[in-house]
Amino acid sequence: VVESFVHKTRSKKNDGLISRADSDFVPDGVYILHETLGVRDVEGWNPKDNEGVVGVLVVNDDVKFIMAMEDSEYYYIWSKENKLVYDDNYDVSLDSASKDMEGLRNCRKLNDPSFPAAYYCHTYNRGGRSWYLPSIGELLLICKWMGAIQTALKIIGGDCFRLDDYNDCYYWSSTEMGYKSAGIVNLSNEMSFASKKFLAKVRPFSKFSFNEIKESFTKKTVSKKTAQN
C-alpha cells in the first residue's frame, strides 16, 4: 500500500500548508518547522512565532531533512584517532562522496566522544529530535538552496552562513574518505577532504519524514475546526 502524501499549496496569508490527497509528491523547497505550528512557508512568516522554531526544513526530491538554526559554538575535529570507521568506504572518490545522502546511517558508528564533530550533533538538543552530522551530499543540497535558506535563517533569527569569509565556510560531513581524512564542504559550493584533525564548523541535521508532514496538516486542520466551533 502506497500512502498518499500531502500536496503543499501556498496561502496569501501564510495559513501554512493546506492538505490535499495526492500521489507520492511533496514540492521541493525550503520551509520552517515549528514545534506546535508544524511545517510553514517562509514567505509571510511572522517573527513573533520564532519561539518554538526547530529549524529549516529542506525538501529535495526524496531527501528531506531539518537543518539546525545555529552552528556549533566551537570548531571540532572529525576524530581523535586516525583509523578507518567504515570498512567499505576506504579511498572514496569525491565524485562518489558527493552522492552520499546517508548522514544518519554514517553517524551510527560515530556516536562517541572520540568523534567530536558527530558527537556534538548527537548531543545537540532542540525540538525533541535526534540530530546527526550530515553527509557530503546533504551539505551540497544546502549550497543548492542557499538563497532560500539564508532568507529563512534571517527571518527566524538563526545563524546565517558567512559566505563572504572563505575560511569560515568549512563544515564537516560524516562522509569518511580514508584512514586519515574525511569529507568537508565549503558552502561556497566546494567539496574536498581534510585531515580528521582539522578544525571545522558543525551544523546538525535531523531526518524528516512524510508522516511528519501529514501530522502537521492534521494539527492545523484540528486547530482550525476547534477555532470555528
C-alpha positions in Angstrom: 0.0 0.0 0.0 1.4 3.3 -1.0 0.5 6.1 1.3 -0.7 9.3 -0.3 1.0 12.4 0.8 0.1 16.0 1.3 0.5 18.5 -1.5 1.5 21.9 -0.3 -0.3 24.9 -1.7 0.7 28.5 -0.8 -1.7 30.7 1.1 -1.6 34.5 0.7 -2.0 34.9 4.5 0.5 32.1 5.3 -2.1 29.7 6.6 0.7 27.3 6.3 0.3 24.1 4.4 -3.2 23.1 3.1 -3.8 19.3 2.9 -4.8 17.7 -0.3 -4.6 14.0 -1.1 -2.0 13.5 -3.8 0.3 10.9 -5.2 3.8 10.4 -3.8 4.7 14.1 -4.0 5.9 16.9 -1.8 7.1 20.1 -3.5 10.8 20.8 -3.3 11.7 23.9 -1.4 12.7 25.4 1.9 10.3 25.7 4.8 10.2 26.5 8.6 9.5 23.7 11.1 7.8 24.9 14.4 7.2 22.7 17.4 3.5 23.5 17.5 2.7 25.1 14.2 4.3 22.4 12.1 5.6 23.0 8.6 5.2 26.6 7.4 6.1 28.7 4.4 9.0 31.1 4.7 7.0 33.7 2.8 4.7 35.5 5.1 6.3 34.1 8.3 5.7 36.2 11.4 8.8 36.6 13.5 6.6 36.8 16.6 6.3 33.0 16.2 10.1 32.4 16.3 9.9 31.0 19.8 9.4 27.3 19.2 11.1 27.1 15.8 13.0 23.9 15.5 14.9 24.6 12.3 14.8 24.9 8.5 13.2 22.1 6.5 14.8 21.3 3.1 12.9 19.1 0.7 14.8 18.0 -2.4 13.2 15.0 -4.3 13.2 12.1 -1.8 15.7 13.8 0.5 14.1 15.7 3.5 16.0 17.0 6.5 15.8 19.7 9.2 18.9 21.9 9.4 19.6 23.4 12.8 19.3 27.2 13.3 22.8 27.6 14.6 26.4 26.4 14.2 28.3 24.7 16.9 29.8 27.3 19.3 33.3 25.8 18.8 35.3 24.3 15.9 35.7 20.5 16.1 38.0 17.8 14.8 36.4 14.8 13.0 38.1 12.2 15.2 40.8 11.9 17.8 42.5 8.9 16.1 43.4 8.1 12.5 41.5 4.9 11.9 39.1 3.6 9.4 35.5 3.6 10.6 33.5 2.4 7.5 35.3 -0.6 6.1 33.6 -0.3 2.7 34.5 3.3 2.1 38.3 3.4 2.0 39.7 5.7 -0.6 36.3 7.1 -1.6 36.4 9.5 -4.6 34.9 12.9 -4.4 32.5 12.1 -7.1 31.1 9.1 -5.2 31.2 11.0 -1.9 29.0 13.7 -3.4 26.2 11.1 -3.8 26.3 10.2 -0.1 23.0 11.1 1.4 23.3 8.8 4.4 24.5 11.1 7.2 22.2 9.5 9.8 23.4 6.0 8.9 27.1 7.1 8.9 26.7 8.6 12.4 25.6 5.2 13.9 29.3 4.5 14.1 30.3 7.9 15.3 28.2 8.1 18.4 31.2 8.5 20.7 33.2 11.4 22.2 36.2 10.2 20.2 34.4 11.6 17.1 33.8 15.2 18.4 32.1 16.7 15.3 29.5 13.9 15.1 29.1 13.6 18.8 28.3 17.3 19.1 25.4 16.7 16.8 24.3 13.7 18.8 24.2 15.7 22.0 22.5 18.8 20.3 19.1 19.3 21.8 16.2 21.1 20.1 12.6 20.2 19.4 12.9 16.7 21.0 14.6 15.4 17.8 17.6 13.2 17.0 20.4 15.1 15.3 23.3 13.9 13.2 26.4 15.1 11.3 25.3 15.5 7.6 26.9 13.7 4.7 28.7 15.5 1.9 25.6 15.1 -0.4 23.3 16.6 2.2 25.6 19.5 2.7 25.8 20.1 -1.0 22.0 20.5 -1.0 22.5 23.4 1.3 24.6 25.0 -1.4 21.8 24.4 -3.9 19.2 26.0 -1.8 21.5 28.6 -0.2 19.5 31.7 -1.1 16.2 30.5 0.3 17.9 29.0 3.4 19.7 32.3 4.2 16.3 34.1 3.9 14.7 31.6 6.3 17.5 31.8 8.8 17.4 35.6 8.8 13.6 35.6 9.4 13.7 33.1 12.3 16.7 34.7 13.9 19.1 31.8 13.1 22.8 31.9 12.2 23.2 32.8 8.6 26.1 31.3 6.7 29.1 33.6 6.4 29.8 33.1 2.7 31.9 36.2 2.5 34.6 34.6 4.7 36.2 31.8 2.8 38.0 30.4 5.8 34.8 30.4 7.9 32.7 28.4 5.4 34.1 24.9 6.1 31.7 22.4 7.6 32.4 18.8 8.5 30.5 16.0 6.8 30.1 12.4 8.2 31.5 11.0 4.9 34.8 9.3 5.5 37.5 9.4 2.8 40.1 7.2 4.3 42.2 6.4 7.4 43.3 10.0 7.9 40.7 12.1 6.1 37.0 12.9 5.9 34.8 14.9 3.6 34.5 18.6 4.2 32.4 21.2 2.4 33.0 24.9 1.9 29.5 26.3 1.5 30.6 28.4 -1.5 29.8 25.1 -3.2 33.2 23.4 -3.0 33.8 20.0 -1.5 37.1 18.4 -0.6 38.7 16.2 2.1 40.7 17.2 5.1 42.7 15.6 7.9 40.5 14.2 10.6 42.4 16.5 13.0 41.4 19.7 11.0 39.2 22.1 13.0 35.9 23.0 11.2 32.4 24.1 11.9 29.4 21.8 12.5 25.7 22.3 11.7 23.4 19.5 13.0 20.8 17.9 10.7 17.7 15.8 11.6 15.8 13.5 9.3 12.2 14.4 8.3 9.5 12.0 7.1 6.3 12.2 5.2 4.4 11.2 8.3 5.6 14.4 10.0 4.2 16.5 7.1 0.8 14.7 7.4 0.8 15.2 11.2 1.4 18.9 10.8 -1.6 19.1 8.4 -3.7 17.2 10.9 -2.8 19.5 13.7 -3.6 22.5 11.5 -7.0 21.1 10.4 -8.0 20.2 14.0 -6.9 23.6 15.2 -8.9 25.3 12.5 -12.0 23.3 13.3 -11.7 24.0 17.0 -11.4 27.7 16.3 -14.6 27.6 14.2 -16.5 25.8 16.9 
